[in-house]
Amino acid sequence: MSPIEMDQYVNHATAHQLPTLVIISLLLGLGKGGVPGLATIATAATVLTAPEHVPGGLGYAVALMVPILTIIDVYAAYLHRSALHWSTVWILLPPSFLGMGLGMFVDGYLTDGGARLLVGIILLGILALRTWKDIATVFFPSYAIQHHLSGDSREHKIERKRSEENIVLGTQSTKEEAHDDIEGGNRSDAVKRRNHASASTHEAVTTQTKHHSATTHFLWASAVGIIGGCATMLTNSMGPILNVYLLSVAELSPQSYVGTRAMFFCFLNLGKLPMRVIGGTLGAVMLPLVAGLGLVSVFGVLLAKPIMLGMNEKTFVRLELGVVAFAGLRLCYLGIKG
């Protein structure tokens, strides 16, 4: 990648892709501001703006969005700072930076065709991760119940069931002892013994459950961080897989989800900026374009709340999945063709 190629991309983007980039920036601002699905739609559309005739065009198209996303995330994180879930941010950052380093390494050895093919596979993989459990639950409910597709692992559920059985057995035992003591006139001692035994058992089960939950969160965070960090360096497409973690594993509330997601990407994009500059896909010649599109995206964040209140979330989900599927299939086709 050279300054001449970067100039060619900026000239092409300004002359032929500017209206599309303005719409993408607005959608990014709306999506980051809390409107479901729009950020994923905009991200998928970004890779489709990459010019095929410019060498390294995909890398420039993806790099252009990094400073714009940074501007959006800083503002969105500020708006939702009171609901941030900091522990989730800290557990995701280390594996994500590791994945970004891996993505930067892979990007340097891939041709545009190879990068498009890999990006397409990543997008389709994210789509499958988002939908397969829901599809199985709707169309194959018996299979979903049999294979425990409600979110917890099979081992966790078995262990939890055993713990609950132990609580029942322990409670029954203490009740029998208390009944015997009550008949013998030791009512006060029996009540104390029963309460102490129940409290001890509950504390042990709670500690065990927290241990399993922490292990599950750590494994998910590691996988999401490494895979997503690699994906974000290639296509800026970490968002969908991160959404799965924040909503299904960490189980954050909507407001906490928006704020935590924005703060996480704020750190991540600040780390990506020097990587993009060093990699040669981001330079000073892009600054005027970045500044203009950044203002549009901030305006999108401001508009997000009133628009979100008046629109149907299911429509955005369908659009999100449809655009990701289209983008993934198209990129796979271009990668194989190229």
SVG drawing of the C-alpha trace seen along z (x, -y; Angstrom):
<svg xmlns="http://www.w3.org/2000/svg" viewBox="-43 -19 47 56">
<polyline fill="none" stroke="black" stroke-width="0.4" points="0.0,0.0 1.4,-3.4 0.5,-7.1 -0.5,-7.0 -3.0,-4.2 -4.4,-6.1 -4.9,-9.2 -6.7,-7.1 -9.0,-5.7 -9.8,-9.2 -10.5,-10.6 -12.7,-7.6 -14.6,-7.9 -15.1,-11.6 -16.2,-11.5 -18.3,-8.3 -19.1,-7.1 -19.7,-10.3 -23.5,-10.0 -23.2,-6.4 -20.6,-7.2 -22.7,-9.9 -25.7,-7.5 -23.4,-4.9 -22.0,-7.5 -25.5,-8.5 -26.6,-4.9 -23.4,-4.3 -24.4,-7.2 -27.9,-6.0 -26.8,-2.4 -24.2,-3.4 -26.8,-5.7 -29.1,-2.7 -31.2,-2.0 -30.9,1.9 -29.4,3.3 -28.3,0.1 -24.6,0.3 -24.4,3.8 -26.1,2.7 -23.7,-0.2 -20.7,2.0 -21.7,4.5 -22.4,1.8 -18.9,0.2 -17.1,3.2 -19.3,3.0 -18.0,-0.5 -14.4,0.7 -13.3,0.1 -12.1,3.2 -9.8,1.3 -7.7,-0.3 -5.1,2.0 -5.8,2.4 -9.2,0.7 -10.9,2.9 -8.2,1.9 -8.7,-1.8 -12.5,-1.5 -12.3,0.3 -9.6,-2.1 -11.7,-5.2 -14.4,-4.1 -12.0,-3.7 -11.6,-7.4 -15.3,-8.0 -16.3,-5.1 -13.9,-6.5 -15.7,-9.8 -19.1,-8.1 -18.0,-5.8 -16.6,-8.7 -19.8,-10.6 -22.1,-7.6 -20.0,-6.4 -20.3,-9.9 -24.1,-9.9 -24.4,-6.5 -21.6,-6.7 -23.8,-6.2 -24.8,-2.7 -21.3,-1.3 -20.4,2.2 -16.7,1.7 -15.8,5.4 -17.1,6.5 -15.0,3.9 -11.8,5.0 -12.3,8.7 -12.8,8.2 -10.0,5.8 -6.9,8.1 -8.0,10.9 -9.4,8.3 -6.0,6.5 -4.4,9.9 -7.0,10.6 -6.3,7.2 -2.6,8.1 -3.5,11.3 -5.8,9.6 -3.1,7.0 -0.7,9.8 -3.2,11.7 -4.1,8.6 -0.6,8.0 -0.4,11.4 -3.8,11.5 -4.6,10.3 -7.8,8.3 -9.6,11.4 -8.4,13.5 -9.4,10.7 -12.9,10.5 -13.3,14.2 -12.2,14.3 -14.4,11.3 -17.4,13.1 -16.8,16.2 -16.5,14.2 -19.8,12.3 -21.7,15.6 -20.2,17.2 -21.5,14.2 -24.9,14.6 -25.0,18.3 -23.9,17.6 -26.7,15.0 -29.5,17.2 -28.9,20.9 -30.2,21.2 -33.3,19.1 -34.0,21.2 -33.6,24.4 -35.9,23.2 -38.6,22.2 -38.5,25.0 -37.1,27.8 -38.2,27.3 -37.6,30.9 -34.0,30.8 -33.5,27.4 -34.7,28.8 -32.7,32.0 -29.5,30.2 -30.0,27.4 -29.9,24.4 -31.2,21.9 -27.8,20.4 -26.3,22.5 -23.9,25.3 -25.1,28.9 -22.5,29.4 -23.6,26.2 -27.3,27.3 -26.5,30.8 -24.4,29.3 -27.0,26.8 -29.7,29.5 -27.5,31.6 -27.0,28.5 -30.7,27.9 -31.3,31.5 -28.7,31.2 -30.5,28.1 -33.8,30.0 -32.2,33.0 -30.4,30.8 -33.5,28.8 -35.6,31.9 -32.9,33.3 -32.8,30.2 -36.5,30.0 -36.7,33.6 -34.0,32.8 -35.8,29.7 -39.1,31.6 -37.5,34.1 -36.0,31.3 -39.3,29.5 -41.0,32.5 -38.3,32.7 -38.9,29.1 -35.8,27.6 -37.7,25.4 -35.3,22.4 -32.2,24.5 -34.0,26.4 -34.9,23.2 -31.3,21.9 -29.9,25.1 -32.2,25.2 -31.5,21.6 -27.7,22.1 -27.8,25.2 -29.9,23.6 -27.7,20.5 -24.5,22.6 -25.9,24.7 -27.1,21.6 -23.7,19.9 -21.9,23.0 -24.2,23.3 -24.0,19.6 -20.1,19.7 -20.1,22.7 -22.6,21.1 -20.5,17.9 -17.3,19.9 -19.0,21.7 -20.4,18.3 -17.0,16.6 -15.4,19.5 -18.1,19.3 -17.7,15.5 -13.9,15.8 -14.0,18.4 -16.6,16.5 -14.7,13.3 -11.5,14.9 -13.2,16.4 -15.1,13.2 -12.1,11.0 -9.6,13.0 -12.1,13.8 -13.7,10.3 -10.4,8.5 -9.2,10.2 -12.5,9.5 -12.4,5.8 -9.0,5.3 -10.2,6.8 -13.8,5.6 -14.8,3.6 -17.3,6.4 -16.8,7.3 -20.1,5.7 -22.5,8.6 -20.5,11.2 -19.9,8.7 -23.7,8.2 -24.2,11.9 -21.8,11.8 -23.2,8.7 -26.8,9.6 -26.7,13.5 -23.7,14.1 -23.1,11.0 -26.9,10.4 -26.7,6.6 -29.7,4.3 -30.4,2.3 -28.9,-1.0 -25.9,0.8 -25.5,2.6 -25.3,-0.6 -22.9,-2.3 -20.6,0.7 -20.5,1.4 -19.6,-2.2 -16.9,-2.4 -15.3,1.0 -15.2,-0.1 -13.8,-3.5 -10.7,-1.8 -10.5,0.6 -10.7,-2.0 -8.1,-4.2 -5.8,-1.2 -6.6,-0.6 -5.7,-4.1 -1.9,-3.8 -2.1,-0.3 -3.9,-1.6 -1.4,-4.4 1.6,-2.1 -0.1,0.4 -0.4,-2.3 -4.2,-2.3 -4.9,-5.5 -3.2,-8.8 -3.4,-12.6 -5.0,-12.8 -8.1,-11.1 -8.6,-13.7 -11.0,-16.1 -13.2,-13.2 -13.1,-11.8 -14.0,-15.2 -17.1,-15.7 -18.4,-12.1 -17.6,-12.3 -20.0,-15.3 -22.7,-13.4 -22.3,-10.4 -22.5,-12.6 -25.7,-14.1 -26.9,-10.5 -26.2,-9.8 -28.3,-12.8 -31.2,-11.6 -31.0,-8.0 -33.3,-8.3 -36.4,-9.9 -36.2,-7.7 -35.7,-4.6 -38.9,-5.3 -40.9,-5.5 -39.6,-2.4 -40.1,1.3 -37.1,3.2 -38.0,6.4 -37.7,4.5 -34.1,3.6 -33.2,7.1 -34.5,8.5 -32.7,5.8 -29.5,6.5 -29.5,10.2 -30.5,9.7 -27.8,7.2 -25.1,9.3 -26.2,12.4 -26.1,10.4 -22.7,8.8 -21.2,12.1 -22.4,14.0 -21.3,11.2 -17.8,11.0 -17.4,14.7 -18.4,14.6 -15.9,11.7 -13.2,13.5 -13.6,16.7 -14.0,14.8 -10.9,12.7"/>
</svg>
